[in-house]
Structure formats: structure tokens, C-alpha cells
Amino acid sequence: MFGTEQDKNEIKETENYKWKEKAGEHTEEPEDKNNHTQDSKRYAIYNDRNSNTGFALG
């Protein structure tokens, strides 16, 4: 399998992505770290839901 440095960063961020906790419970708000690639994927999916162009990732 071939991967780039960008792929390594994406995998690392995905593994370390966490939700904020309050009183021992996870909230609906993600922590503001390890989130660059996760945010870009979320924005792509959100924007796709609001358009009629179809979804493509990559």
C-alpha cells in the first residue's frame, strides 16, 4: 500500500480526534485539536448535502 505524508497526518488526526467532555459525558462539540482533516471532511459532506452536484471525496 502506498501513502503520502498527508495520509499519515490524516490517519494520526483521525485516531486522536476526540469530543469534549463535560461531567464525564461526551458533548456534541469536538476538541479544538487534531481536527484539520476531520473538519475539512465534515465541511465537504455538509456542503454536499446542501447541493445537487453529488458527493465526491478525494
JOMORA-V63667 format. One record per run of one state. SS is the DSSP state (H for helix, E for strand, L for the rest). FROM is the first residue (numbers start at 1). LEN is the number of residues. Records with the same first field share a line. If there is no record, write none. Layout:
BEGIN
SS = FROM-LEN, FROM-LEN
END
This chain:
BEGIN
L = 1-4, 17-2, 23-2, 31-5, 50-9
H = 5-12, 36-14
E = 19-4, 25-6
END
